[in-house]
Amino acid sequence: MSARPAPQPARSRPGRQRGGTTDHFRLMADCAPVMIWVAGTDRRCVYFNNPWLEFTGRALEDELGHGWTGGIHPEDRERCIAAYARGFGAAAAFEIEYRLRHRDGEYRWLLAKGAPLVSEGSLGGFVGSCLDITDRRLAEQAVRKREEDFKTLADNIPDVIARFDRDMRCLYVNRAGEQAFGLPAGDLIGRVRDAIELPGSMAASLARAAAGAFAGGCEERFKFRADASGQRRHFSGRVIPERGANGSVEAVLVITCDDTAREVEEERRAEILARERNARANAESATLARDQFLAIVSHELRSPLNGIKCWTHVLENQLRDAQPSVRRALAGIMTGVEHQVRLIDDLLDVTRAMSGNLGLAKQPMPLLPVLADAVESLRALALEKGLHIVTDYGMGAREIHGDPDRVRQIFVNLVTNAVKFTPPGGTVRIGAAAEGPMARIEVRDDGAGIPPEFLPYLFDPFRQSDQGSSSRRHEGLGLGLALVQRLAQLHGGHVTCESDGVDRGATFRVYLPLRRDSGTHVAMADDRPGDDLAVALPSLSGIRVLLIDDQRDARESLAALLTQAGAQAEACASAQEAMAHLAMDRGEDAPEVIVCDIAMPEEDGYATLKRIRAWEAAHPGHPRRPAVALSAFTQREDRIRALSEGFQMHLAKPVAPAELVIVIASVARGMRM
């Protein structure tokens, strides 16, 4: 900005005045917050104050006379000079807005006002002020832009939008409102609500909502119904308060939308949901009735079959020297009984699986012993039919987490199916291998094969490829493969089948998730009566167990079981005996794991564990031993209480020996880590 010389007294006043008066005027003008100018009767400016010169960045000599007009925006110059001329010509005050170039080169808006200097009835010149209103104009433009944007948006949405003041006088209505009321906006604006024809239900609802918005200052909602084009329609509205500068609610914005489509859809969905609920209830009732019916049928069928089987056994013992035809007849009766029992079992298992009631007793288990046992149990049947069974077990001692009974059932059903559909002289091949994280068990035969069109329905219950034919070649209800697939799914796996067509054999593959290797194992007889399957369990060798149970038989049998598994078991009949046992400082021979019954006289298992924990806290040299709860209370809340009381595991009585061994090995391993 150019240096500004000091104003010249002789040229900075409208007329001859005493020096003191001129100096006072100049001082006041330079201290004013606005730009001030003074012009003579010839319209030539004779004075500009410091704010003007600081705004333009020009020297006083460049502004005097008509020099200041060079800074006016070209588009505003003619209009601005004409306004000055009219004011001077009429000797009257004038006001104008125009753009003047700022010292930074940008044009800014000024509000200029001029007033005549009249002395003794004659015009002595003009004095005026200029105020920078650029920010105000920008704000006004922004407001106008927002209003235009709002109007554009409001006029292009289907909702009715209107604004009302505190007297419920219409201030604005959008195009949708014009269409709804059948009047142009000009005829609606200015009318009070009562003068606008509104549906009765809308008028009352709107009045209540608006009163609430004005009184409480919060958004209010309302709903109403109206007839339009002969149809009953649903509407919803919002009343949004608008506050003024003083914070009070001065107006409300009313937004109304047509919810007919949504209401109709909700009603339709409600009807569908009601129908689905009824259908579900009917299906559940039918399922319950079916399960009850099958249970009764099973009982009624098993009772006579049991009698037939028993009497057949009696006859076999009494007719040891009978003719071969009699012996063959008795064997046929026994075979028929066994076949009927298997059908009943499969039917009940499939029914439970379909209804989600088929329970599994899962545990870590080696896969190959179960597979081998299933195959060997059917080898005699295969040899009797003249079939060859070839096995190839290549997956080692890998484990799965499963129910040994149900896994064996999968293999028995698949191998039985292969033997059933393979003609004499054929071969059944069984293989097992690890495929990534899954175990793959394959059963392949060169028998009857499966038609391609039937493969998609192979695992459906009660479906057979020759179903409906009067010349069925194979017996059965078509439940075995359906049960195989469901059992595999319950173990986290699945079953697939491939066949090149009729008389070209079939290949079934069972995929089950493998567990990680779990170290050394010992062979231990399973607790199922009549089952000589050996299940590999973790060894408890070197693990010291403190067993607490008030029942002598349970205590001694559990101690014998743990000893057989390799553990060092100490049995106590009460909390007092357990505390006395712990108090014996035996160093490395101290118990590592506590197995405690819950329901005991005098002090139950919870109180016993509290005493043990208090004793451990008072003897820092003794570690906090993991505790396993044994209980005949098996509900969910019982398990939760046992865990919350400090037990690490909760086992239900009667406990499966294999499960107990696995749990003790697990908690002991966690303590030693």
C-alpha positions in Angstrom: 0.0 0.0 0.0 1.4 3.5 -0.9 2.4 5.8 1.9 -0.3 8.2 2.7 0.7 11.8 3.3 -0.9 13.8 6.0 -4.2 15.5 5.0 -3.9 19.1 4.0 -6.0 21.3 6.2 -6.9 23.8 3.4 -8.2 21.0 1.2 -9.9 18.7 3.8 -12.8 20.9 4.8 -16.0 21.9 3.0 -15.5 25.7 3.7 -13.5 28.2 5.6 -13.7 27.4 9.3 -11.6 28.1 12.3 -8.6 25.8 12.6 -9.8 24.2 15.8 -13.1 23.1 14.3 -11.5 21.6 11.3 -9.0 19.7 13.4 -11.7 18.4 15.6 -13.7 17.1 12.6 -10.6 15.5 11.1 -9.8 13.8 14.4 -13.3 12.4 14.8 -13.5 11.3 11.2 -10.2 9.4 11.4 -11.3 7.6 14.5 -14.7 6.6 13.1 -15.3 2.9 12.3 -16.6 3.8 8.9 -15.2 5.4 5.8 -16.2 9.2 5.6 -15.9 11.5 2.7 -16.7 15.2 2.1 -17.6 16.8 -1.3 -18.1 20.3 -2.4 -21.1 21.7 -4.4 -19.3 20.8 -7.6 -19.5 17.1 -6.6 -15.7 16.9 -6.3 -14.5 15.2 -3.1 -12.3 17.3 -0.9 -11.7 14.9 2.0 -11.4 11.1 2.8 -10.7 9.8 6.3 -8.1 7.3 7.2 -10.4 4.2 7.1 -11.2 5.1 3.4 -7.5 5.4 2.5 -6.7 2.2 4.3 -9.5 0.4 2.5 -8.4 1.5 -1.0 -4.7 1.5 -0.3 -4.3 4.7 -2.3 -2.9 8.1 -1.5 -5.2 11.0 -0.7 -4.1 12.9 -3.8 -5.3 10.0 -6.0 -8.8 9.9 -4.4 -9.6 13.7 -4.3 -11.8 15.2 -6.9 -13.3 12.4 -9.1 -10.3 10.1 -8.6 -12.1 7.8 -6.2 -14.5 6.8 -9.0 -11.7 4.8 -10.7 -12.0 2.2 -8.0 -15.7 1.5 -8.7 -16.6 -1.8 -10.3 -17.2 -1.3 -14.0 -20.7 -2.8 -13.7 -21.6 -0.4 -10.9 -19.9 2.8 -12.0 -22.7 4.3 -14.1 -25.4 3.5 -11.6 -23.3 4.8 -8.7 -22.4 8.2 -10.4 -26.0 8.7 -11.4 -27.2 8.2 -7.8 -24.6 10.8 -6.6 -25.8 13.2 -9.3 -29.4 12.8 -8.3 -28.6 13.4 -4.7 -26.6 16.5 -5.4 -29.1 17.8 -7.9 -32.0 17.5 -5.4 -29.8 18.5 -2.5 -31.3 15.5 -0.7 -29.9 12.5 1.1 -29.2 9.4 -0.9 -28.2 5.8 -0.3 -26.7 3.2 -2.7 -24.8 -0.1 -2.7 -21.9 -0.7 -5.0 -18.6 -2.5 -5.3 -15.3 -0.7 -4.7 -11.8 -2.2 -5.3 -10.1 -3.1 -2.1 -6.3 -2.7 -1.6 -5.9 -6.5 -2.2 -7.4 -6.1 -5.7 -10.7 -7.7 -4.8 -14.0 -5.8 -5.1 -16.1 -5.5 -1.9 -19.6 -4.3 -1.5 -20.2 -0.9 0.2 -23.3 0.8 1.6 -22.8 4.5 0.8 -24.9 7.2 2.4 -24.7 10.9 1.6 -26.3 13.9 3.3 -26.3 17.6 2.2 -24.6 20.3 4.2 -27.1 23.2 4.2 -26.2 26.5 5.8 -28.7 29.4 5.9 -30.8 27.8 3.2 -28.0 27.2 0.7 -26.2 23.9 -0.2 -22.6 23.9 1.1 -21.7 20.4 -0.1 -22.2 16.8 1.0 -20.8 14.6 3.7 -21.1 10.8 3.5 -20.1 7.4 4.9 -19.4 4.0 3.4 -19.8 0.7 5.3 -18.3 -2.6 4.1 -21.3 -4.9 3.8 -19.6 -7.7 1.8 -20.0 -10.3 4.6 -23.6 -9.3 5.0 -24.4 -9.6 1.3 -22.6 -13.0 1.2 -24.7 -14.2 4.1 -27.9 -12.9 2.5 -26.9 -14.7 -0.7 -26.3 -17.9 1.2 -29.7 -17.6 2.9 -31.3 -17.0 -0.5 -29.4 -20.0 -1.9 -30.6 -22.2 0.9 -34.1 -21.0 0.5 -34.0 -21.7 -3.2 -32.5 -25.1 -2.6 -35.1 -25.8 0.0 -37.9 -24.7 -2.4 -36.4 -26.8 -5.2 -36.2 -29.8 -3.0 -39.6 -29.3 -1.4 -41.3 -28.8 -4.8 -39.9 -32.1 -6.1 -40.9 -34.5 -3.4 -44.3 -36.1 -3.0 -44.7 -35.1 0.7 -46.8 -32.1 1.6 -44.7 -29.4 3.3 -46.1 -26.3 4.8 -45.0 -23.6 7.4 -47.3 -22.0 9.9 -46.8 -19.1 12.4 -48.1 -19.0 15.9 -51.5 -18.0 14.7 -51.5 -21.0 12.4 -51.3 -18.7 9.4 -49.8 -20.4 6.3 -46.4 -19.0 5.5 -45.3 -21.5 2.8 -46.6 -24.5 1.0 -44.8 -26.6 -1.6 -46.1 -27.9 -4.9 -47.4 -31.1 -3.4 -49.5 -29.0 -1.0 -50.9 -27.0 -3.9 -52.0 -30.3 -5.6 -53.4 -31.7 -2.3 -55.5 -28.6 -1.6 -56.3 -27.8 -5.2 -55.2 -24.2 -4.8 -52.0 -22.3 -5.9 -49.6 -21.4 -3.2 -50.5 -17.7 -3.6 -54.0 -18.4 -2.5 -52.9 -20.5 0.4 -50.2 -18.3 1.9 -51.7 -15.9 4.4 -54.7 -18.1 5.2 -55.2 -19.4 8.7 -55.5 -23.2 9.1 -59.3 -23.0 9.7 -59.7 -21.3 6.3 -58.0 -24.1 4.5 -60.2 -27.1 3.8 -58.6 -30.0 5.5 -60.0 -33.5 6.2 -61.6 -33.6 9.6 -59.3 -36.2 11.0 -56.2 -34.2 9.8 -57.4 -30.9 11.1 -57.9 -32.2 14.6 -54.6 -34.2 14.6 -52.6 -31.3 13.2 -54.1 -28.8 15.7 -53.1 -31.0 18.7 -49.6 -31.7 17.3 -49.0 -28.0 16.5 -50.1 -26.9 19.9 -47.7 -29.4 21.5 -44.8 -28.2 19.3 -45.4 -24.5 20.2 -45.8 -25.3 23.9 -43.0 -27.8 24.4 -40.6 -26.8 21.6 -40.2 -30.4 20.6 -41.1 -32.3 17.4 -44.6 -33.8 17.4 -46.0 -36.6 15.3 -49.6 -37.3 14.2 -51.5 -39.7 12.0 -54.8 -39.5 10.2 -56.9 -41.2 7.5 -58.6 -39.7 4.5 -60.5 -40.8 1.5 -58.9 -40.0 -1.8 -60.1 -41.1 -5.3 -62.6 -43.5 -3.6 -59.8 -45.2 -1.5 -59.1 -45.1 2.2 -55.6 -43.8 2.6 -53.2 -43.6 5.5 -51.1 -40.5 6.3 -48.5 -39.6 8.9 -47.1 -36.2 9.7 -44.4 -34.4 11.7 -44.6 -30.9 13.2 -41.1 -29.5 13.6 -40.7 -26.3 15.7 -38.6 -23.4 14.3 -37.0 -21.1 16.8 -36.3 -17.4 16.3 -33.4 -15.2 17.3 -34.7 -15.0 20.9 -35.0 -18.8 21.2 -38.8 -19.0 21.3 -40.8 -21.0 18.8 -42.0 -18.7 16.1 -43.2 -21.1 13.5 -43.6 -24.8 12.8 -42.8 -26.8 9.7 -45.4 -29.5 8.9 -44.5 -32.5 6.8 -47.2 -34.9 5.7 -46.5 -38.2 3.8 -48.8 -40.9 2.3 -48.1 -44.1 4.2 -50.8 -46.1 2.5 -48.4 -48.4 0.6 -46.4 -49.1 3.8 -49.5 -49.7 5.9 -50.9 -52.1 3.3 -47.5 -53.9 3.2 -47.4 -54.1 7.0 -50.9 -55.5 7.1 -49.9 -58.0 4.5 -46.8 -59.0 6.4 -48.8 -59.3 9.6 -51.2 -61.7 7.8 -48.3 -63.7 6.4 -46.6 -63.8 9.8 -49.9 -65.0 11.5 -50.3 -67.7 8.8 -46.7 -68.8 9.3 -47.1 -68.9 13.1 -50.2 -71.0 12.7 -48.4 -73.3 10.2 -45.4 -73.6 12.6 -47.7 -74.4 15.5 -49.5 -77.0 13.4 -46.2 -78.4 12.2 -44.9 -78.6 15.8 -48.1 -80.3 16.9 -47.9 -82.7 14.0 -44.2 -83.4 14.8 -45.0 -84.0 18.5 -47.9 -86.3 17.5 -45.7 -88.1 15.1 -43.0 -88.6 17.7 -45.5 -89.8 20.2 -47.0 -92.2 17.7 -43.7 -93.6 16.7 -42.7 -94.1 20.4 -46.0 -96.0 20.9 -45.5 -98.0 17.7 -41.9 -98.8 18.7 -43.1 -100.0 22.1 -45.9 -102.1 20.7 -43.6 -103.7 18.1 -40.7 -104.3 20.4 -42.8 -106.1 23.0 -44.0 -109.0 20.7 -40.6 -109.1 19.0 -38.9 -109.5 22.4 -41.3 -112.4 23.1 -40.6 -114.0 19.7 -36.9 -113.6 20.3 -37.0 -115.1 23.7 -39.2 -118.0 22.8 -37.0 -118.7 19.7 -34.0 -118.9 22.0 -35.9 -121.4 24.3 -36.8 -123.5 21.3 -33.2 -123.5 20.0 -32.0 -124.8 23.4 -34.7 -127.5 23.5 -34.4 -128.6 19.9 -30.6 -129.0 19.6 -31.0 -132.3 17.9 -33.9 -131.3 15.7 -33.9 -131.8 11.9 -32.0 -129.2 9.8 -35.2 -127.8 8.4 -36.4 -127.0 12.0 -33.0 -125.4 12.8 -33.2 -123.4 9.6 -36.7 -122.2 10.5 -35.6 -121.0 13.9 -32.6 -119.2 12.4 -35.0 -117.5 9.9 -37.2 -116.4 12.7 -34.2 -114.9 14.6 -33.0 -113.1 11.5 -36.4 -111.6 10.9 -36.6 -110.4 14.5 -33.1 -108.7 14.2 -34.1 -107.1 10.9 -37.3 -105.7 12.4 -35.4 -104.3 15.4 -32.9 -102.6 13.0 -35.8 -101.0 11.0 -37.4 -99.7 14.2 -34.1 -98.3 15.4 -33.4 -96.6 12.1 -37.0 -95.2 11.9 -36.7 -93.7 15.4 -33.2 -92.3 14.8 -34.3 -90.6 11.5 -37.3 -89.2 13.2 -35.2 -87.8 16.1 -32.6 -86.4 13.6 -35.3 -84.7 11.6 -36.8 -83.1 14.7 -33.5 -82.1 16.1 -33.8 -84.4 19.1 -31.0 -86.8 18.3 -28.4 -86.4 21.0 -24.7 -87.2 20.7 -22.3 -88.0 23.5 -19.2 -86.6 21.8 -15.7 -87.2 23.1 -12.2 -87.4 21.6 -12.0 -90.8 19.9 -9.7 -92.6 17.5 -11.4 -93.2 14.1 -9.7 -96.3 12.8 -10.7 -98.7 15.6 -14.3 -97.8 15.2 -14.1 -98.2 11.4 -12.3 -101.5 11.6 -14.8 -102.9 14.1 -17.7 -101.9 11.9 -16.1 -103.6 8.9 -15.2 -106.8 10.8 -18.7 -107.1 12.1 -20.0 -107.4 8.6 -17.2 -109.5 7.1 -19.1 -112.7 7.8 -22.2 -111.4 6.0 -20.0 -110.5 3.0 -18.3 -113.9 2.9 -21.6 -115.6 3.1 -22.6 -113.7 0.0 -19.3 -114.5 -1.8 -18.0 -110.9 -1.6 -14.4 -109.7 -1.1 -13.7 -106.9 1.4 -10.5 -105.0 0.8 -9.3 -102.4 3.3 -6.7 -99.6 3.1 -6.4 -97.6 6.3 -3.7 -94.9 5.7 -4.4 -92.2 8.3 -2.7 -93.5 11.4 -4.0 -93.0 14.9 -5.9 -89.7 14.2 -8.8 -88.7 16.3 -12.1 -87.0 15.8 -14.5 -85.4 18.3 -17.5 -87.6 18.1 -19.9 -90.2 19.5 -18.4 -93.6 19.0 -21.8 -95.3 18.8 -23.1 -92.9 16.1 -19.8 -92.9 14.1 -19.9 -96.7 14.1 -23.5 -96.5 12.9 -22.4 -94.4 9.9 -19.8 -97.0 8.9 -22.1 -100.0 9.5 -24.9 -98.5 7.4 -22.5 -97.7 4.5 -20.8 -101.1 4.4 -24.1 -102.9 4.8 -25.5 -100.8 1.9 -22.4 -101.8 -0.2 -22.8 -105.5 0.7 -26.5 -105.4 0.0 -26.2 -103.9 -3.5 -23.1 -105.9 -4.7 -23.7 -109.2 -6.5 -21.9 -112.4 -5.5 -18.3 -112.4 -6.5 -18.0 -108.6 -6.3 -15.6 -106.5 -4.2 -16.2 -103.9 -1.5 -13.3 -101.6 -0.8 -13.0 -99.5 2.3 -10.3 -96.8 2.7 -9.4 -94.1 5.2 -7.1 -91.2 4.8 -6.4 -87.7 6.1 -7.3 -84.9 3.7 -6.2 -81.6 5.2 -8.2 -81.0 8.4 -10.7 -83.7 7.5 -10.8 -87.5 7.7 -12.0 -89.1 4.4 -13.6 -92.6 4.7 -14.4 -94.2 1.4 -16.7 -97.1 0.7 -16.6 -98.3 -2.9 -18.5 -101.2 -4.5 -18.8 -102.6 -8.0 -22.5 -103.5 -7.6 -25.9 -102.2 -8.8 -24.9 -98.5 -9.1 -27.3 -95.5 -9.0 -29.2 -94.0 -11.9 -28.0 -90.4 -12.6 -31.5 -88.9 -12.2 -31.8 -90.4 -8.7 -28.5 -89.1 -7.3 -30.0 -85.7 -6.1 -32.5 -87.6 -4.0 -30.2 -90.3 -2.7 -30.0 -89.0 0.9 -33.7 -88.2 1.3 -35.6 -90.4 3.8 -38.0 -93.1 2.4 -36.5 -92.7 -1.1 -35.3 -95.7 -3.2 -34.4 -95.8 -6.9 -36.9 -98.6 -7.5 -39.6 -97.1 -5.3 -43.1 -97.7 -6.6 -42.1 -100.6 -8.7 -43.9 -104.0 -8.3 -40.6 -105.7 -8.9 -38.4 -104.2 -6.2 -35.1 -106.1 -5.9 -34.0 -104.9 -2.4 -35.8 -104.6 0.9 -35.8 -101.7 3.3 -37.4 -98.4 4.0 -34.8 -96.1 2.5 -33.7 -94.7 5.8 -30.1 -95.8 6.1 -28.4 -93.2 3.8 -30.6 -90.4 5.2 -29.4 -91.3 8.7 -25.8 -91.5 7.5 -25.9 -88.0 6.1 -27.6 -86.5 9.2 -25.2 -88.2 11.6 -22.2 -86.9 9.6 -23.6 -83.4 9.7 -24.1 -83.6 13.4 -20.4 -84.4 13.7 -19.5 -81.3 11.5 -19.0 -83.4 8.3 -20.9 -84.5 5.3 -21.3 -87.5 2.9 -21.0 -87.5 -0.9 -21.8 -90.2 -3.5 -20.6 -90.8 -7.0 -21.8 -93.4 -9.5 -21.3 -93.9 -13.2 -24.8 -95.4 -13.6 -26.7 -98.6 -13.3 -24.6 -101.7 -12.7 -21.4 -99.6 -12.5 -21.0 -99.4 -8.8 -21.0 -96.5 -6.4 -18.5 -94.7 -4.2 -19.5 -93.1 -0.9 -17.2 -90.7 0.9 -17.6 -89.6 4.5 -15.8 -86.4 5.6 -15.3 -85.8 9.4 -13.2 -83.0 11.0 -10.0 -84.3 12.7 -8.7 -83.3 16.1 -5.1 -82.3 16.7 -2.8 -85.1 17.9 -3.1 -85.5 21.6 -0.1 -87.5 22.7 0.1 -90.8 24.5 -3.0 -93.1 24.9 -3.9 -96.1 26.8 -6.5 -98.7 25.7 -9.5 -98.8 28.0 -12.7 -100.7 27.8 -15.7 -98.6 27.1 -18.5 -98.5 29.7 -21.3 -99.6 27.3 -22.6 -103.1 28.2 -22.0 -105.8 25.7 -19.6 -103.7 23.6 -16.0 -104.9 23.4 -14.8 -101.9 21.4 -11.6 -100.5 22.7 -11.5 -96.8 22.9 -8.1 -95.0 23.1 -8.1 -92.5 26.0 -5.4 -90.2 27.4 -3.2 -91.8 29.9 -3.5 -90.6 33.5 0.0 -91.9 34.4 1.6 -89.9 37.2 -1.5 -87.7 37.8 -2.5 -87.6 41.5 -6.2 -87.3 42.1 -8.1 -86.5 45.3 -11.5 -88.1 45.1 -14.3 -87.0 47.5 -17.6 -88.9 47.5 -19.7 -90.0 50.5 -21.1 -93.1 48.7 -18.8 -96.0 49.2 -19.6 -97.9 46.0 -19.3 -94.8 43.8 -16.0 -93.8 45.6 -14.4 -97.2 45.2 -15.5 -97.8 41.6 -14.3 -94.4 40.6 -11.0 -94.9 42.4 -10.6 -98.3 40.6 -11.4 -96.7 37.3 -8.8 -93.9 37.7 -6.2 -96.4 39.0 -6.8 -98.6 35.9 -6.2 -95.5 33.7 -2.9 -94.9 35.4 -3.7 -92.3 38.0 -2.8 -92.2 41.7 -6.2 -91.9 43.3 -6.8 -91.1 47.0 -10.5 -91.5 48.0 -12.1 -89.5 50.9 -15.6 -89.9 52.2 -16.1 -86.3 53.5 -14.8 -82.8 53.6 -13.1 -83.5 56.9 -11.1 -86.5 55.5 -10.2 -84.4 52.4 -8.8 -81.6 54.6 -6.9 -84.0 56.7 -5.4 -85.5 53.6 -4.4 -82.1 52.2 -2.9 -81.2 55.6 -0.4 -84.0 55.2 2.6 -82.3 53.7 3.9 -84.9 51.2 5.7 -82.6 48.8 5.6 -83.9 45.3 3.1 -86.6 46.2 0.4 -84.0 47.0 -2.9 -84.3 44.9 -2.9 -82.3 41.7 -6.6 -82.6 40.7 -9.8 -82.7 42.9 -12.8 -84.7 41.9 -15.7 -83.9 44.3 -19.3 -85.0 44.6 -21.8 -82.2 45.1 -24.6 -83.8 47.1 -23.0 -84.9 50.3 -24.4 -84.8 53.9 -23.3 -82.1 56.4 -21.0 -80.3 53.9 -21.8 -80.4 50.2 -19.3 -80.1 47.4 -19.6 -76.3 47.2 -18.8 -75.9 50.9 -16.0 -78.5 50.6 -14.4 -76.6 47.7 -14.6 -73.3 49.7 -12.7 -74.9 52.6 -10.0 -76.3 50.2 -9.6 -72.8 48.5 -9.3 -71.2 51.9 -6.6 -73.8 52.9 -4.7 -73.2 49.7 -4.8 -69.4 50.2 -3.4 -69.9 53.8 -0.6 -72.1 52.4 1.1 -70.2 49.6 3.4 -73.1 48.8 0.5 -75.2 47.6 -0.8 -74.4 44.1 -4.5 -73.8 43.3 -5.7 -77.3 42.2 -8.3 -77.6 39.4 -11.5 -79.1 40.7 -14.1 -81.2 38.8 -17.7 -81.4 40.1 -19.7 -84.6 40.0 -23.4 -84.1 40.4 -26.8 -85.8 39.7 -28.2 -82.3 39.2 -27.8 -81.9 35.4 -29.8 -78.8 34.5 -28.1 -75.7 32.9 -28.4 -73.7 36.1 -26.6 -76.5 38.0 -23.7 -76.3 35.6 -23.6 -72.5 35.8 -23.6 -72.6 39.6 -20.8 -75.2 39.8 -18.6 -73.1 37.5 -19.4 -69.9 39.4 -18.5 -71.6 42.7 -15.0 -72.3 41.5 -15.2 -75.7 39.8 -13.4 -75.9 36.4 -15.7 -78.6 35.0 -19.1 -80.1 35.8 -19.9 -83.7 35.0 -23.3 -85.3 35.3 -23.9 -88.6 37.0 -23.8 -91.3 36.0 -20.6 -90.2 34.5 -19.1 -91.9 31.5 -15.7 -93.3 32.5 -14.1 -92.1 29.2 -15.4 -88.6 29.8 -14.0 -88.5 33.3 -10.6 -89.7 32.2 -10.4 -87.1 29.4 -11.5 -84.2 31.7 -8.9 -85.1 34.4 -6.2 -85.4 31.8 -7.2 -82.0 30.3 -7.3 -80.0 33.6 -4.1 -81.7 34.9 -2.3 -80.8 31.6 -3.5 -77.2 32.0 -2.1 -77.1 35.6 1.3 -78.4 34.5 1.7 -75.9 31.7 
